[in-house]
Amino acid sequence: MQNAIREVTPLITDQAGVFGLLMVVLGIVFYTSSLKNKILQRFYAVIPPLLLCYFIPGLLNSFHVIDGANSPLTGIGSRYFLPACLILFTLNLDLREMWNLRKRAGLMFLTGTVGIVIGGPLAVWITALIAPDVVGGTGPDAVWRGLGSLAGSWIGGSANQVALKEILQPSPKLFSSIIAVDVFVAYIWMALLLYGAAKSKKVDAFFKADDTDVKMLTERMDAQAKANSRIPETKDLIFMVSLALGGTGLASLLANPLSNYMTENFPQLEKFSLTNSFFWLVLFATVIGIALSFTPARKLENAGASKMGTTLLYMLIVTIGMQMDISAILDNPGLFVVGVIWISVHALLLILVAKLIKAPFFYLAVGSMANVGGVASATVAAAAFHPSLISVGVILAVFGYAIGTYAGWLTAILMQMVSAI
């Protein structure tokens, strides 16, 4: 079936034309999502822009308008856009503010991370007891590979998901199913959190939480944002591009020789993906971004470094989406059950810890969304409480980007072990 699909000549074969089409899709999605039209607002309240950035290119591929499976654009996106946006996202990592938030916000974030790390293997194990075929498979179709990429999305965001996709190498068919699980399960959970945000006083009463520190944090963040944000100049944009792509080049120069050395001298480490050059590319890009956060380069965030990172991220997402075969989504509906069990473990652990430490619902919601979805989701969750609290969501999400690939990789290895039992 796959061979028959690939033999069909796509309508657009010129790669510059394909890239242009993808950028037009991206522009249309964001233009329409920003309009005040009530119909469009209701549509995007149900179908988020992120989902369309995956699925519209997938539709173009499925109906042979383009050939995503054989396009070099996906490789360009993962090798250039991904490490560049990771550098820009980690550029503003504020370890001091993270330390200040450690008592409750940090604890809830780490609780959410632990919930994903243990929830994935637990969900695979439970499903394997009932329906082992759902979490089986071999080679690129081994389900743990796809779920491993999902772990990246749920501990960091789309950039970490793509990084783990490149490291674990699930088949395009499996990855298409995983994206559907990601969007369906994660956005239902996000909707529940936003509903809770609208009734946060009642939820805080349930947790017997003291929200005094949240109110003080709101005032501090509001003053900080007003004092530091500025309109970017051309030199700011040039500096961002220079650091992002220069750092990507340096990371690549370091990653390739190291992966070759690992392959030649420690081939047994292949099962842990340590012979994969992409693993080291992402590692070095993240380290470079964190290192820059200790330099004056971090001030570029005031001019919108993370916004440029988000732009590169969405350019990456449409190039990844073009590999999707929409018909593959329903091939393994049991994966949705795995996703629901997985996110339920994450949610229950957060609720339990929040109840024990009497944390305000704000910390639970933002701590969860900083894991499940990254900056975009954490920003939405924080804004639902107060616009001035967006910075807290960003700080936690940036930390999620920093650890997401490695925590997700650990989760994938654990799921591999459980699926083999």
C-alpha positions in Angstrom: 0.0 0.0 0.0 2.8 2.4 0.9 4.7 1.7 -2.3 1.5 2.4 -4.3 1.1 5.7 -2.6 4.7 6.7 -3.3 4.4 6.0 -7.0 1.7 8.6 -7.4 3.3 11.8 -8.8 2.5 14.8 -6.6 0.9 17.9 -8.0 3.8 20.1 -6.8 7.3 18.6 -7.2 9.4 21.8 -7.0 10.7 22.0 -3.4 10.8 25.8 -3.3 7.2 25.7 -4.4 6.4 23.2 -1.7 8.1 25.3 1.0 6.3 28.4 -0.3 3.0 26.5 0.0 3.7 25.5 3.5 4.5 29.0 4.5 1.3 30.2 3.0 -0.6 27.6 5.0 1.2 28.9 8.1 0.3 32.5 7.3 -3.4 31.7 6.6 -3.8 29.7 9.9 -2.3 32.5 12.0 -4.2 35.3 10.1 -7.6 33.6 10.5 -6.9 32.7 14.1 -6.2 36.3 15.0 -9.5 37.7 13.4 -12.3 38.8 15.7 -14.9 36.9 13.6 -17.1 35.0 16.1 -17.4 31.9 13.9 -13.6 31.7 13.5 -13.1 32.3 17.2 -15.4 29.4 18.0 -13.7 27.2 15.5 -10.2 27.9 16.9 -11.5 27.5 20.4 -12.1 23.8 19.5 -9.4 23.3 16.8 -6.2 25.1 17.9 -3.8 26.6 15.3 -1.1 24.1 16.3 -3.3 21.2 15.2 -4.0 22.8 11.8 -0.2 23.3 11.3 0.2 19.6 11.6 -2.9 18.4 9.7 -3.2 20.7 6.7 0.3 19.7 5.4 -0.7 16.2 6.2 -3.8 16.5 4.1 -1.7 18.0 1.3 0.5 14.9 1.5 -2.4 12.4 1.8 -4.1 13.8 -1.3 -0.7 13.9 -3.2 -0.6 17.7 -3.6 3.0 17.3 -2.3 5.3 14.4 -1.5 6.2 14.8 2.2 7.7 11.4 2.7 10.5 12.1 0.1 11.0 15.8 0.6 14.3 17.1 1.9 12.4 19.9 3.7 11.7 17.7 6.8 15.5 17.1 7.3 16.2 20.8 6.8 13.6 21.6 9.4 14.8 19.2 12.0 18.5 19.9 11.4 18.3 23.7 11.3 15.0 25.0 12.7 14.8 22.7 15.7 18.2 23.4 17.3 17.9 27.1 16.5 14.6 27.4 18.2 15.8 25.4 21.2 18.7 27.9 21.6 16.3 30.8 21.4 13.9 29.2 23.9 16.6 28.4 26.5 18.4 31.8 26.0 16.2 33.4 28.6 16.3 30.6 31.2 16.3 32.4 34.5 17.7 30.0 37.1 17.4 32.5 39.9 13.7 33.0 39.3 13.3 29.2 38.9 14.9 28.9 42.4 12.6 31.5 43.8 9.6 29.4 42.5 11.0 26.1 43.7 8.8 25.7 46.7 5.5 25.3 45.1 5.6 26.2 41.4 8.8 24.3 40.8 7.6 21.4 42.8 4.4 21.2 40.8 6.3 21.4 37.5 8.6 18.6 38.6 5.6 16.6 39.8 4.1 17.0 36.4 7.4 15.8 34.8 7.5 12.7 37.1 3.9 12.0 36.3 4.8 11.8 32.6 7.9 9.8 33.1 6.2 7.1 35.2 2.8 7.4 33.6 4.0 6.4 30.1 5.5 3.0 31.1 2.6 2.4 33.5 0.1 3.1 30.6 2.0 0.7 28.3 2.2 -2.0 31.0 -1.6 -1.8 31.8 -2.5 -1.8 28.1 -0.1 -4.7 27.4 -2.0 -6.8 30.0 -5.3 -6.2 28.2 -4.4 -5.7 24.5 -0.6 -6.4 23.9 -1.0 -5.7 20.1 -1.8 -2.1 20.8 1.7 -1.4 22.3 3.6 -4.0 20.2 5.3 -3.7 16.9 8.9 -4.1 15.7 11.5 -1.9 14.1 10.3 1.6 13.1 6.7 0.4 13.9 7.5 -0.4 17.5 4.9 1.6 19.4 7.3 2.6 22.2 9.2 4.7 19.6 6.2 6.7 18.7 5.1 7.1 22.4 8.7 8.2 23.2 8.2 11.1 20.8 4.9 11.9 22.6 6.8 11.9 25.9 9.0 14.7 24.4 5.8 16.7 23.6 4.5 16.2 27.1 7.8 17.2 28.8 8.7 20.3 26.9 6.7 20.7 23.7 6.7 20.2 20.0 10.5 20.9 19.6 11.3 18.1 22.0 8.8 15.8 20.3 10.5 16.4 16.9 13.9 15.8 18.5 12.9 12.5 19.9 11.2 11.6 16.6 14.6 12.0 15.0 16.4 10.1 17.7 13.9 7.2 18.0 12.9 7.0 14.3 9.3 5.9 14.5 7.7 5.3 11.1 5.8 8.2 9.5 2.6 6.1 9.8 3.1 5.5 13.5 4.0 9.2 14.1 0.8 10.3 12.4 -1.2 8.3 14.9 0.9 9.7 17.8 0.2 13.3 16.7 -3.5 12.6 16.8 -3.2 11.1 20.3 -1.1 14.1 21.4 -3.6 16.7 20.2 -6.8 14.8 21.3 -5.7 13.9 24.8 -3.5 17.0 25.6 -6.1 19.5 24.5 -8.9 17.8 26.4 -6.7 18.0 29.6 -5.9 21.6 28.7 -9.6 22.4 28.4 -10.3 21.0 31.8 -7.5 23.1 33.3 -8.8 26.3 31.7 -12.3 25.5 33.0 -10.7 25.1 36.5 -8.9 28.4 36.0 -12.3 30.1 35.6 -13.3 28.7 39.0 -9.9 28.9 40.6 -11.3 30.3 43.9 -13.4 27.2 44.4 -10.6 24.9 43.5 -8.2 26.7 45.8 -10.8 26.2 48.6 -10.8 22.5 47.9 -7.0 22.4 48.2 -7.2 24.8 51.2 -4.5 26.8 49.4 -3.0 30.2 50.3 -2.7 32.2 47.1 -0.9 35.2 48.7 2.4 34.4 47.0 0.5 34.3 43.6 -0.9 37.7 44.2 2.6 39.1 45.1 4.1 37.3 42.1 1.5 38.9 39.8 2.5 42.4 40.9 6.2 41.7 40.6 5.9 40.2 37.1 3.7 43.0 35.9 6.3 45.6 36.9 9.1 43.6 35.4 7.4 43.2 32.0 6.6 46.9 31.8 10.2 47.9 32.7 12.1 45.6 30.3 10.1 44.8 27.1 11.0 46.9 24.0 10.5 47.0 20.3 13.2 45.0 18.5 15.7 46.8 16.3 17.2 45.3 13.2 20.5 44.6 15.1 18.5 42.6 17.7 17.0 40.4 15.0 20.4 39.9 13.4 21.9 38.9 16.8 19.1 36.4 17.4 19.6 34.8 14.0 23.4 34.8 14.5 23.3 33.1 17.9 20.6 30.6 16.9 22.1 29.5 13.6 25.7 30.0 14.7 24.9 27.8 17.8 23.3 25.3 15.5 26.4 25.1 13.4 28.7 24.7 16.4 26.4 22.0 17.8 26.5 20.1 14.5 30.3 20.3 14.4 30.5 18.8 17.8 27.7 16.2 17.4 28.8 14.4 14.2 32.4 13.4 15.3 31.1 12.4 18.7 28.4 10.2 17.3 30.9 8.6 14.9 33.2 7.9 17.8 30.4 6.3 19.8 29.4 4.2 16.8 32.9 2.9 16.2 33.9 2.3 19.9 30.7 1.7 21.7 28.2 0.2 19.3 26.3 -1.4 22.2 25.0 2.1 23.1 22.9 2.2 20.0 19.9 0.9 21.9 20.1 4.0 24.1 20.3 6.3 20.9 23.8 7.5 22.0 25.2 6.7 18.6 22.6 8.9 16.9 24.1 12.3 15.8 20.8 14.0 16.3 20.8 13.1 20.0 24.1 15.0 20.4 23.0 17.8 18.2 20.0 18.5 20.4 22.1 18.1 23.6 24.8 20.6 22.4 22.2 23.1 21.1 20.5 23.0 24.5 23.8 23.4 26.4 24.7 26.4 24.2 21.4 28.0 24.8 21.7 27.5 28.6 25.3 28.8 28.5 24.1 32.0 26.7 21.5 32.6 29.4 24.5 33.5 31.7 25.6 36.2 29.2 24.2 39.6 28.1 22.6 37.7 25.2 19.7 36.8 27.6 18.6 40.4 27.2 17.5 39.6 23.7 14.4 38.1 25.3 13.2 41.6 26.0 13.2 42.2 22.2 11.4 38.9 21.5 13.9 36.1 21.2 11.3 33.5 22.3 8.9 34.9 19.7 11.4 34.3 17.0 12.0 30.8 18.4 8.2 30.2 18.2 8.2 31.3 14.6 11.0 28.8 13.8 9.1 26.2 15.7 6.0 26.6 13.6 8.1 26.5 10.5 9.4 23.2 11.8 5.9 21.9 12.6 4.6 22.4 9.0 7.6 20.5 7.6 7.0 17.7 10.0 3.2 17.7 9.3 3.9 17.1 5.6 5.0 13.6 6.4 1.7 12.6 7.8 -0.7 10.1 6.2 -4.1 11.1 7.6 -5.5 7.6 6.9 -3.0 6.1 9.4 -4.6 7.9 12.3 -7.3 5.2 12.9 -5.0 2.3 12.3 -4.5 1.8 16.0 -7.3 3.5 18.0 -6.1 1.7 21.1 -3.3 4.3 21.4 -5.9 6.8 22.5 -6.6 4.6 25.5 -2.8 4.6 26.3 -2.8 8.4 26.1 -5.8 8.7 28.4 -4.3 6.4 31.0 -0.9 8.3 30.7 -2.3 11.8 31.2 -4.5 10.5 34.0 -1.5 9.4 36.0 0.0 12.8 35.4 -3.2 14.6 36.5 -3.7 12.4 39.6 -0.2 12.9 40.8 -0.5 16.7 40.4 -3.8 16.7 42.3 -2.3 14.6 45.1 0.8 16.8 45.6 -1.2 20.0 45.3 -3.6 18.8 48.0 -0.6 17.8 50.3 1.2 21.1 49.9 -1.9 23.2 49.6 -0.7 24.7 46.3 -3.0 27.2 44.5 -4.6 25.8 41.3 -2.5 28.3 39.3 0.7 26.3 40.1 -1.0 23.0 39.2 -2.3 24.3 35.9 0.9 26.1 34.8 3.1 23.3 36.1 1.2 20.8 34.0 1.0 22.9 30.8 4.7 23.8 31.1 5.2 20.1 30.6 2.3 19.2 28.3 2.8 21.4 25.3 5.5 23.8 26.3 5.6 27.6 26.0 2.4 28.0 24.0 0.2 25.9 26.4 1.9 27.3 29.5 1.3 30.8 28.2 -2.4 30.2 27.6 -2.8 28.6 31.0 -1.0 31.4 32.8 -3.0 34.1 30.9 -6.2 32.5 32.0 -5.3 33.6 35.6 -3.7 37.0 34.8 -1.7 38.3 31.8 1.2 39.4 34.2 1.7 35.7 35.1 2.6 34.7 31.6 6.3 35.1 32.5 6.0 32.3 35.1 4.5 30.0 32.4 7.3 30.9 30.1 10.1 30.3 32.7 8.7 26.9 33.6 8.2 26.0 30.0 11.7 27.0 29.0 13.0 24.7 31.8 10.8 22.1 30.2 12.4 22.6 26.9 15.8 22.2 28.6 15.0 18.8 30.1 12.2 17.6 27.8 14.3 15.7 25.3 16.3 13.8 28.0 13.4 13.1 30.3 11.4 12.0 27.3 14.2 9.8 26.1 14.3 8.2 29.6 10.5 7.6 29.4 11.0 6.0 26.0 13.7 3.6 27.3 11.4 2.7 30.2 8.5 2.0 27.8 10.8 -0.1 25.6 11.7 -2.2 28.7 8.0 -2.6 29.8 6.8 -3.5 26.3 9.4 -6.3 26.1 8.1 -7.9 29.3 
